[in-house]
Amino acid sequence: MVETGKKWQSMLKNGKERMQYLYTSSELSDVDIFFSEDEEPLKVHSLVLSTNSPVFFAMLYGPLAAGKDLTLPKDPRHSFQKLLDHMYLDRMDLESVEEALGVYALAHKYEMEPTMKDCVQYIASNVKAETMPAVLETSLLYEDAALKKKCKEVLDRDPDAVMLPETVSRLSKEGLRALLTDETLAFSSEVVPFRGLIAWSRRGKVQLGQQEEPSGSALREEIGDDLLREVRFLDMSCDEFVDNVVGTDVLTHTECTHIQCAIRDADPSTFPMTMPLHPARGGRRQRREEDAALKKKCKEILDRDPDAVMLPETVSRLSKEGLRALLTDETLAFSSEVVPFRGLIAWGKGQLGQQEEPSGSALREEIGDDLLRGVRFLDMSCDEFVDNVVGTDVLTHTECIHILTAIRGADPSTFPMTTPLHPARGRRLRPKERLSRFHRMEAE
């Protein structure tokens, strides 16, 4: 802190410290932001607001500007404070996905794209099945492709989890429709989305103040035929259908008879459906089995020669998620840990698509620390590390010293890592009979 009476301009070392001082002290502030009548306003600077947001620029300097006092009753004060953190300090200390979504909504409102990007990055790293409904709703509301992609990754790992009562009840009807109409989601059984629909509709009746168990017809009305027809009843077995669907009374007797006939491959034409359920649209379970077989085949090929997929012409065609799957596979036995590192570098260059050689910092930013920490640097020898890693400038000088010290078996604690690379994450399995492709290349 600057002492009272001191010339703070000369006491502070750089622009970052001066901005922090202006933020925390409200020195030179010329805008008061009110959130409600009974709260103290936030004192901020019009120049900072306007240089970060075109919306605030219009509000404070545009032709319709109405003074330097702003009243924002619809903006949560806590989320707005985080927005100011990003404006003044170029950082946010987000503590939860829910908090990040609140800041994201304000950043979208005030057209602050860098802040939105940082929020998405935090959400992408922390979203789980239980927080996925809120993220999905936000992605649909703002049509954010990055958030939708992250939701899809979470769903693909465990689609059943989002249909649990405590999770599905937080979805809107549009969010639930987005899940049910996704042809690629492989639920473990088609009973799962049906149960999810029932749990979701019961939530709706509870919100209407009904204490008793709602009837099947009430649930049917709440769900609506448009959602109900998205359940692939013909993917169920007869036992699954009888045990989980018939007793709910959501379908009529005629509809149940029709579907059971169709499941048994009998002629259901004498039992016409009372509404167009279109149950014969399935294939989720079959698709799940086909995907598992394809993954198994890929694993067999990788186990025979994992080095081949890290060659530049191959690795450049991988997505970031595909590359992460390879680096986090503890059973892949690369001939040398130099191989996946070279593969990362080739992938990063391919993503940048530049004609000239990219800098180490540009590669580092493109690859990201999450992928970089998948390389087991401590499996390299000192010569391998120096010859293949140091010269790329992807790691900082301090990180290189830290890793070299650890490779030599010395105590690296005096050389703190500047980022949490965590290089000592265990050695991959490596068959003794495999001739090192890497050392063959070096000999040639």
HELIX and SHEET records of a PDB file:
HELIX    1   1 TRP A    8  MET A   11  1                                   4    
HELIX    2   2 GLY A   15  SER A   25  1                                  11    
HELIX    3   3 SER A   46  ASN A   52  1                                   7    
HELIX    4   4 PRO A   54  TYR A   61  1                                   8    
HELIX    5   5 ARG A   77  LEU A   89  1                                  13    
HELIX    6   6 VAL A   97  LYS A  109  1                                  13    
HELIX    7   7 GLU A  113  ASN A  126  1                                  14    
HELIX    8   8 MET A  132  TYR A  142  1                                  11    
HELIX    9   9 ALA A  145  ARG A  157  1                                  13    
HELIX   10  10 PRO A  159  MET A  163  5                                   5    
HELIX   11  11 PRO A  165  VAL A  168  1                                   4    
HELIX   12  12 LYS A  173  LEU A  180  1                                   8    
HELIX   13  13 VAL A  191  GLN A  207  1                                  17    
HELIX   14  14 GLY A  216  ILE A  223  1                                   8    
HELIX   15  15 ASP A  225  LEU A  228  1                                   4    
HELIX   16  16 PHE A  233  ASP A  235  5                                   3    
HELIX   17  17 CYS A  238  ASN A  244  1                                   7    
HELIX   18  18 VAL A  246  THR A  248  5                                   3    
HELIX   19  19 HIS A  253  ILE A  263  1                                  11    
HELIX   20  20 ARG A  284  ARG A  304  1                                  21    
HELIX   21  21 PRO A  306  MET A  310  5                                   5    
HELIX   22  22 PRO A  312  VAL A  315  1                                   4    
HELIX   23  23 LYS A  320  LEU A  327  1                                   8    
HELIX   24  24 VAL A  338  LEU A  352  1                                  15    
HELIX   25  25 GLY A  360  ILE A  367  1                                   8    
HELIX   26  26 ASP A  369  LEU A  372  1                                   4    
HELIX   27  27 PHE A  377  ASP A  379  5                                   3    
HELIX   28  28 CYS A  382  ASN A  388  1                                   7    
HELIX   29  29 VAL A  390  THR A  392  5                                   3    
HELIX   30  30 HIS A  397  ILE A  407  1                                  11    
HELIX   31  31 PRO A  412  THR A  414  5                                   3    
HELIX   32  32 ARG A  437  ALA A  443  1                                   7    
SHEET    1   A 3 LEU A  42  VAL A  44  0                                        
SHEET    2   A 3 VAL A  31  PHE A  34 -1                                        
SHEET    3   A 3 ASP A  69  THR A  71  1                                        
END                                                                             
